[in-house]
Amino acid sequence: MSFDEPIDVRRDMKVKVTPLAGVRRVDVNQLGAAVPEPLRDRQAPAEDRKAWAARHDEALLDALDDDAAAHGGDFNSFAEWTTMCGVLYDFKDINARRRDRFSAAYRAAISTVFGLAPEAGLGALIQATAYVPDPGVRFAMAAWQPEALYDTASMALAPAVTVRFGGAAQVYLSGVMDWDADRRQLHGDDPRAQIRSVLERIIRCFEQAGGSAQDVVRLRPVVPTADCLAILAEEVAGLWRGALPPVVLPIAGLPMPAGQYAEIQAYGIVGDGGAAVEHRALGDAARAAAARDFELIQAGPFAGSAADAAGRLRRLLAERDIPAAQVANVMLFARSDEHARAFTTALAPRVDPASVHAVRARAENPLGGGDVLAEAAIVAR
């Protein structure tokens, strides 16, 4: 059987462009393709699976390259991307391919997790965020090696990326693990110690960037069990005591190597060039970061039925009179494709469907006890 037909990674892809202080934030959502039915079986011929995965990887990278170029950028414009692995994804192959795409001095902050339901039939599903400055805007984006983290060059990703403009530095961390300098797992016999260590590493990164725990805006922790999720909540409460806590979008019940209890993707905003960033709570489901030239809101997590979760986000946007054009991204985990569609439909007209990146969650992911779990990145000004 031949599997050489074109691979349509753009079938469900959506792109949302959000203006932000003279910079275009470009969010590429829903990037990925369905794996041919015969190749979803691990017993299928290895050479056929490998060949399809290689073409899929190339198509994914071509799409990212093309989408950045369409908005005035290039492959180096991506600050962060998140890959949800499906039923056929070749880590080593895509690492080698993307290493050739990035310039010698740059790599994006990239996190790869097994968060996608096998039933979705996809090879992988990617969400990626790029920044493209308008002419004349003072702007700098760079890969960064924090002292608290290990070297990730061999993985063709950066441990951290900083994006500087508008009086602030946005800091993206790839999924942080409790590894030593040689990327060997630490605290493999103590879930609490490991989870605390990962969170402490994240805080140290922000301190080195000139901020503090309060500047950590969002965490996306990946943990294997509900017990680890409970430990994580306790440790976040303890480490952020007295400070504004981050928005936490937990991804639980995922397969992880033995002795690994957490991988945590992080994002935050610190002051830059002598300008300060003011962080404040917006009720119990959102927080704002006001920089010199812009203000961002991180909202969530919203859990429950599709209608209830969407309703909470929609009300937050309505109360602040935020138009759909300023909702940059909604990261959604849903129990089924039907729940994802119901959530997206219920957000209208407050959110452009192009802003929504919908992941069909693995059955083991509790989704906060509901049918959906979501967070949103919003430009307030």
N, C-alpha and C positions, 0 to 999 in steps of 0.2 A: 504494500500500500504506500502511495506517495503522500508526503506532507509538505510539498514545496509550494503550496498556494500562498498568496500574500497574507501576512499576518496584520490584521487591522487593530492596532493598539489604540487607535483614535475612535473606535466604535462608540464608546460612551464618554469620551474625553470632553471636558469643559474647561474653558479658560476665563478667569475673572481678573480684570485689570482695575486696580483701585488707586486713584491719585493720592499722594501722601507727601506734602511739603516739597513739591518740585521733583518728586521721584515716583515712578510707576511701580507699584507692587503687582507682580504678575503671579497669580496662583493657577497652577495647572492641576486639575482634579480628574479623578476617574481614568487615569492612564493605565491601560492594560488590555490584554486580549484573552479570549477563551482558548483553552487548550483543546485540541481535537480529542474527541472521546477516547479513541484507542490509546492515546499517549498518556492519559490520566492514570492508567494502571502502571504501577511501578514494575510490573513484570513485562511490560512492553519492551521491545528491543532497545537496548541502551543507546545504540548509535542513533536511532530515530529520535529518541527523547533528547539526546544531547544536541543533535542538529537543530531540532525545533527550538530548544531553549536558546541556542546561540543566535538564531535569527530573531527571536523574540527580544532578546537583550539589545540587539542592534537597532531594532525598530523602536524600542523604548527610548534609547539615547538619541536617535534621529529625531523623534518627536519633540523631546525636550530642547534639543538644539534648534529645531525649526521654530518652535513656539517662542523661545527667547529672541531669536532673530526677528521674528515678525513684529516684535515690540521694541526693537532697537538695541537688543542685548545680544549675548552669546552664551555659550555653555558655562562660562565663568560667572554669569549673572545669578546663578542659583545659590542661595544662602543655605537653604535647608530642603531636604526631601526625606520623605518617609515611605518606605516600601513595606507593604503587607504581602508576605509570601503566600502563594497559593499552592497548587498541586504540582507545579513544575517550574522551578526557578534555580538557575545555576549561579551561585554566589561567586565562584572563582572566575567564571567567564565574564560576568558583568563588571567585576572589579577590574579585570585587565582591560576591558574595553573602555570603561570610563576614565581610567588612568590616562589613556591616550587622548581623551577628549579635553581634559582639564589642562590648563597651562602648567608649566613646571612649578610655579610658586603658589598655586591655588588648588584647593579641593573644597567641596561643600561639606556641611554637617549633615551626615546621612545616618539614618536609623533603619534597621531592617528587622522586622519581627514577624512571627507566625500568627498574625491576628486575623487572617482571612479564612472564612469557612471553606472547607474543601468542596462543599456542595455548590459553591459559586462557580467552580470549574475554571477559574482563572489561573494563569501562570503567576501573576503578581498584580498588585494594584498600587500605583504611585500617586502621591500628592507632593508637589514641589512648589517652592516659593522663590521667586527671583525678584531682584531690584534693578531697575534701569533708570538712571538719573536723566533729567532734562539737561540740555546744554547750559553750561554756566553754573550749575548747582554744585556746591562744595560737597563732595561725596567720596567715601572710601570704603571698600569692602576687602577683608583679608581673612585668610585662614590663620588660626591662632593655636599655639600649643600652651595651654595653662600648665602651671607647675604641678597642679593636683592630679593631672591626667597623664596617661601613657601615650606613647607614640603610636599613631594609627596609619602611618604612611603606607605600610604594606597592604592595608585594606582599601586603599584608594579613596579615603575620606579624611576629613579634618576632625580632630576632637572638638574644635570650636571654630565659629566664624563670627567676626564682628562687622556690623554694618553701621557706618557713621555718617549721619547727616542730621540737619535740623536741630542741633544742640543735644543730641543723644547718641548713644551707641547701643544698638540692638545686639544682643548676644545670643547666639544659637549654640547649644551643645548637642553633639551626637549622643545617642544612647549611652549613658555613663554606667560603667560596671565597676565592681570592686576588684580591680586587677592591679598587680604590681607592675613594675617597669617592663617586665618581660611578658605581660599580659597573661599571667597566671592568676587563677581565681583565689581570692582571699576569703577568709571566714566561711569556708564551705560547709562547716558543721554548725553554724550559728546564724540562722536567718535574721534575727534582730540586729546582731552586730554588723552583718553585711549590709542590710538595708540602711542602717544608720550611717555606715561609712560612705555609701553612695551619696546620700543626701548631704553629708558633711563635705564631700568632694565638690559637689555642686556649689555649695555656699562659698567654699574657698575660691572657686573659679570667679565668682562674682565679686568677692573681696579683692582679688588680684586685678579685676577689671575696674576697680575704683568704687565698687558699690558694696552691698551687704545682702543679707538674706531677703530683706524687703524688696530688693530689686528683681528677685526671681518672680516672674509673672505667671508662668505656666509650667506645670510638670505633666509629663505623660509616662507614668510608670508602667512597666510590664512585669508582672509577677506570676508565679505558677499556681498559687492556691489562694483560697479565700482567707486562710490564716495569715498569709504574707500580706494580703491587702489590709487586714486589720492592724498588723504590726506597722505597716507603712503609715496608716492614718495616725496612729499613736506617735510615731516618730516625727512626722510633719508637725503635729500639734506641739510637741516638745521643743523641736529645734526652731520653730517660728513663734514661740511664746513671746508676746510683747511686740511682734512685728506683723504687718499685714501678710497673711498667708497666700501662697500661690493658688491659682485655679488648678485643680488636679483632675485629670481625665484618666481614671484607672483602667488598665487593660489586663484582665486577670484570667486565670485558667488556661494559660498558654504553655505549650511544651517548651521546656528550657533544659539545658544541660544539667546533669547531676551536680548538686552543690551550688548552683546559681539560683538566687532567690529574687533578683531584681536587675532590671536595666531601665534607666530613667532618662528620657529625653527632656531637655529643659530649654526654656527661653526666658529672656528678661530684658530690661531696659535700664541703663545707667546713664548718668549725666556725662557730657563730653565737652571738652574745650572750655571748661570753666562754667558751663551752664548746668543747672540742676534739673532733675526729674522729680516731680511730685507724684507720689503714689497715694491713692485713697480708695476706700471701699465704696462700692455703689450697691447698697443693700447687702443681701446675703448671697447673691449669685453673680456678682461681677466686681471687677476692680478696674480703676483707670490709672493711666500713667501719662502725666502731662509734661511734655518736653517744651523747649523754647518755641518750636515751630509747628508742633502737632500734638495731638492727644489720641492715645489708643485705649480701647476698652477690651479686656479679656473677660468673657462671660461664660458661666457654666460652673460645674457640669449640670446639664439638664437631663434628668432621668424620669422615666415613667412611660405612659402610653405615648404614641406618636403625637396625638392631639394635645395632650397636656404639656409635654416637653416643648413642642413648637409654640404653644400658647404662651409659655413663660418667656421665651426668647422674643416672641413678637411683641409682648407687652413692654419688655425692657426697651426695645427699639422705638415703640410708639411713645412711651413716656418721655424719651429724650429727642423725639422728632428726628430720628436718624433715617435717612433714605436708604433704599436698597443699594444704591451706588457705593455707599460707604461700608457695607458689610463685605470685608475682604474674603473671609473663609469661615465655613462651618464644617468642623470635623465631626462626622456622625458615624457611630456604630449602631447597627440595627439588627434585630433578630431575624429579619427576612427582607427580601427585596420589596415586598408589599409594605412593610413597616417603614422602610426608607422612603418610598414614594409618598406614603401618607404624611410623613413628617415634612417632606419638602413641599408638598401641596399645601399643608396647613400653614406654612410660613408666608405664603403669598398674601399680599404683594410686598411685604416688608423685606423679603430676601429674594434676590435673583437666584434661580435654580443653579446657575453657573457657579455660584459661591459654595455650593454644597459638595463635599467629598464624602460619599456614602460607602461605608465598609460593611459588608455582610459579616457579622461577627461569628466567631466559633461558638458552638453550643455551650462550651464550658465557661464562656465569659458571662458573668452575672449581669452586666449592664446596669449596675446599681439597683437591681431588682425590677427593672422595667423592660419594655420592648425596645427602647432606644436610649442611647447615651450620647450627649453632644456638648460641644463647646464652640465658641465663636470668637473670631478676631475682628474687631470693628474699629473704623477710623471715626473718632468723634469730631475732630477738626483737622 
